[in-house]
């Protein structure tokens, strides 16, 4: 079932979400200072290709890594991450207006978690809860 929903997701707009994240990741990686945020956009791109059957969770970390992730996430939110979050919230709400769009809206809401706090999160397979 996840495969069918992922194919429908890509056909009805998920491919544009993926391409947008790839383009943003490439643009950020062209600068030395933007590489960490570009890598997070690539993580969002991977998650946006096949969101059905996947989820995100916090990575088990050392205390110092957590502080660095918090600082990087705050910079992420200030310099554009908030717009990514608002975009997913908007499309999630719009898609949930119709019954057919609800599964796709829920996937946008799942992406909000990753878009809000990408540093320190990993993508996991829902069936095994193992990193994807």
C-alpha positions in Angstrom: 0.0 0.0 0.0 2.9 2.4 0.8 4.3 1.9 -2.7 1.0 2.8 -4.3 0.6 5.9 -2.1 4.2 6.9 -2.8 3.7 6.7 -6.5 0.5 8.8 -6.3 2.4 11.2 -4.0 5.1 11.7 -6.7 2.5 12.0 -9.5 0.4 14.6 -7.7 3.1 17.1 -6.7 5.7 15.2 -4.5 8.2 15.3 -7.4 8.1 19.2 -7.2 8.7 19.1 -3.5 11.7 16.8 -4.1 13.1 18.9 -6.9 12.7 22.1 -4.8 14.7 20.6 -2.0 17.4 19.3 -4.4 17.7 22.7 -6.0 17.9 24.4 -2.6 20.5 21.9 -1.4 22.7 22.3 -4.4 22.5 26.1 -4.1 23.5 26.0 -0.4 26.3 23.5 -1.0 27.8 25.9 -3.6 28.8 28.1 -0.7 31.2 26.8 2.0 29.2 28.1 4.9 25.9 26.7 3.6 26.9 23.1 3.3 25.4 21.9 6.7 22.0 23.4 5.7 22.3 22.0 2.2 22.8 18.6 3.6 19.6 19.0 5.6 17.8 20.0 2.5 19.0 16.7 0.9 17.7 14.9 3.9 14.3 16.6 3.4 14.5 15.7 -0.3 15.0 12.0 0.5 12.1 12.0 2.9 9.9 13.8 0.4 10.4 11.2 -2.4 8.8 8.3 -0.5 7.1 9.7 2.7 4.7 6.9 3.1 6.1 4.2 5.3 8.8 6.5 6.8 9.0 8.8 9.8 11.6 10.8 11.6 13.0 10.6 15.1 15.7 12.2 17.1 19.1 10.6 16.8 20.8 9.4 20.0 23.6 11.8 20.6 26.3 13.0 22.9 25.5 16.2 25.0 27.9 18.4 23.0 26.4 17.3 19.7 23.0 18.3 21.0 24.1 21.9 21.7 25.6 22.2 18.2 22.4 20.9 16.7 20.3 23.4 18.7 22.4 26.3 17.4 22.3 25.0 13.8 18.5 24.5 14.1 18.0 28.0 15.4 20.0 29.4 12.5 18.0 27.2 10.1 14.7 28.6 11.4 15.8 32.2 11.3 17.2 32.1 7.8 14.5 30.2 5.9 13.4 27.1 7.8 10.3 28.8 9.1 9.2 29.3 5.5 9.7 25.6 4.7 7.6 24.8 7.8 4.8 27.2 6.9 4.8 25.8 3.3 4.2 22.3 4.6 1.6 23.5 7.1 -0.2 25.3 4.3 -0.2 22.4 1.9 -1.1 20.0 4.7 -4.2 22.1 5.5 -5.2 22.6 1.9 -4.9 18.9 1.1 -6.9 17.9 4.2 -9.9 19.8 3.0 -10.9 16.9 0.8 -11.2 13.3 1.9 -8.9 12.1 -1.0 -6.2 14.6 0.0 -6.0 13.7 3.7 -3.3 11.0 3.3 -1.2 13.5 1.4 -1.9 16.3 3.9 -0.8 14.0 6.7 2.6 13.5 4.9 3.1 17.2 4.8 2.4 17.4 8.5 5.1 14.7 9.0 7.5 16.8 7.0 6.9 19.7 9.3 8.7 17.8 12.1 11.8 17.4 9.9 11.6 20.9 8.4 11.2 22.5 11.9 14.2 20.8 13.5 16.3 19.0 10.9 19.6 18.8 12.7 19.7 15.7 14.9 16.8 14.0 13.3 17.0 10.8 11.2 14.6 9.1 8.8 13.4 5.7 9.9 11.4 3.0 8.3 8.0 2.8 10.1 7.9 -1.0 9.8 11.2 -1.7 11.5 12.0 1.7 13.1 15.5 1.2 11.7 17.3 4.1 9.9 16.3 4.2 6.3 
